[in-house]
Amino acid sequence: GQAWRPRPDGRGIDHHRAGLTWLLPRLGRAIRGSGAGSAARAAAAVVGAAALAWLGGGLFVSWRVNRFPRHMRRAFTFTPWELQVPHRTVGFVARDGVRLSAWYLPPESSDAPRVIVLHGYRGNRAEVLGIGSHLWRSGFGVLLPDFRGRGGSERRRISMGAWEATDLAAAIEWMEGEAPDVPVGLLGYSMGGSVALMEGGRHKLVRAIAADCAYATQAGVLSYGVQRLIRLRGDFLLPAAALFHRGYRRPGFGEVTPIAHAAEWRGRALFFIGAGGDRTVAPSDARRLFDVAPEPKLLWVPPRLPHCGAYFDDRDKYGRLVAQFFDHFLRGERT
């Protein structure tokens, strides 16, 4: 059956309905045939066991996606103070009322471009303090926000990018108020990169976006994770995961599709960074995003590195390339 197989862009899928469309007819046929003898009953038992395994796998995937690790709200972390970087803690409110917290590293020049640096799904702003402080020393004003439910922001339910896009919109609006008419760049890691790609194109002051190990679709990254665990295509578990995912009242898997926003990137520079040995996001996602992006665009996928590993592999090179990218497209000619 093909009812449960997701489309490449992840849109238009009701995983809940598709999963039942695939499962229920098979269970019905097995049960109706159970009166034909022991072979039919054995077949029904096999199908039933497979269905339970399928549902159990879906429950596990849903739990992994929606669990709330304590480390996302650690009270004691490094701050810009440890790096001797001037900063202030600022706050703003997303359009759905969630209170968000951020560190702002003000530039020496009031007309310097600004960069917003976005952490990953289970991270917080302290995890991007290294590259953030480097960009500040390169002359940019830098905002390091915590997404909802993480770090110093209000504890609320989280998603894999759908709700966090509204957090980024609030951060961009705050930056526009802080420095009107000054160009803004976005640098995001993993989910943060996906959020930058979904939201950045909607704001005219955003002129450049760098996405490190962003995923093209939420359905794709979940399927890739399942595939790593069981060595089989993970698509078939997504309908079962969607059954339980609804119980967490999270956005559907088809609502996080950065690759579907490519038309909104026109007029902005794109820098896609990947990792050849990534076991969280398929290394091919960086190429997929690059292929649909308009010019100007750059692609860098170092081989054999783990998820978001390019920075840690060579901090000097990484910092230089990212700073040059923003310097050229926020300060120089956008070609």
ABEGO torsion letter per residue (X at the ends): XAAABBBAAGBGBBAAAAAAAAAAAAAAAAAAAAAAEAAAAAAAAAAAAAAAAAAAAAAAAAAAAABBBAAAABABBBBAAAAGBBBBBBBBBBAAGBBBBBBBBBBABAABBBBBBBBBAABBAAAAAAAAAAAAAAGBBBBBBBBBGBEABBBBBBBAGAAAAAAAAAAAAAAAAABBGBBBBBBBBEAAAAAAAAAAAABAABABBBBBGBBABAAAAAAAAAAAAAGBBAAAAAAAAAAAAAAAGBBBAAABBAAAAAAAABGBBBBBBBBAABAABBAAAAAAAAAABBOBBBBBBBBGBBBGAAAAABAAAAAAAAAAAAAAAAABBBX
